[in-house]
Amino acid sequence: MTNAVMDRLESLAYHIVGEDSLLIKILIEGVTKEILIECNITELPDELKPMAVDAVCGRFLDQKHSSKQLEDYDFATAVSSITEGDISISYSTSSGTSNPEETFKAC
């Protein structure tokens, strides 16, 4: 799952650095345990892995932002659109603010 998380972060315009791997590992373990407990299962099914990857990425970016480690990050890129297969989702920054960073924090 680590490679999937890293690929997803890259697709969100975040470039992985060496020290990120420990945080990613901790977040994967935490999210996986939360899903297993919530669903009362012992193994994460393949159908839930994409959701787990997105949850890890969201928490990763939130923690990086909270610790002021996303200073050079292009927030407009991260929240402007997501395309997977035939589905495309675009987030508008017109929800009361024109600041992409505020939209990022609200998502």
LINLIN-V400609 format. One record per residue. RES is the residue in one letter. PSI is psi as a letter, one per 30 degrees, with the letter a starting at -180 (none if undefined). Layout:
res/psi
RES/PSI
RES/PSI
This chain:
res/psi
M/f
T/e
N/e
A/e
V/e
M/e
D/e
R/e
L/e
E/e
S/f
L/g
A/g
Y/k
H/j
I/k
V/l
G/e
E/f
D/f
S/e
L/e
L/e
I/e
K/e
I/e
L/e
I/e
E/e
G/e
V/e
T/e
K/e
E/e
I/e
L/e
I/e
E/e
C/f
N/h
I/l
T/f
E/k
L/j
P/l
D/e
E/f
L/f
K/e
P/e
M/e
A/e
V/e
D/e
A/e
V/e
C/e
G/e
R/e
F/e
L/e
D/e
Q/e
K/e
H/e
S/e
S/g
K/h
Q/g
L/h
E/e
D/g
Y/k
D/j
F/f
A/e
T/e
A/e
V/g
S/e
S/l
I/k
T/k
E/j
G/b
D/f
I/k
S/k
I/k
S/k
Y/k
S/k
T/g
S/g
S/h
G/f
T/k
S/g
N/j
P/e
E/e
E/e
T/e
F/e
K/f
A/f
C/none
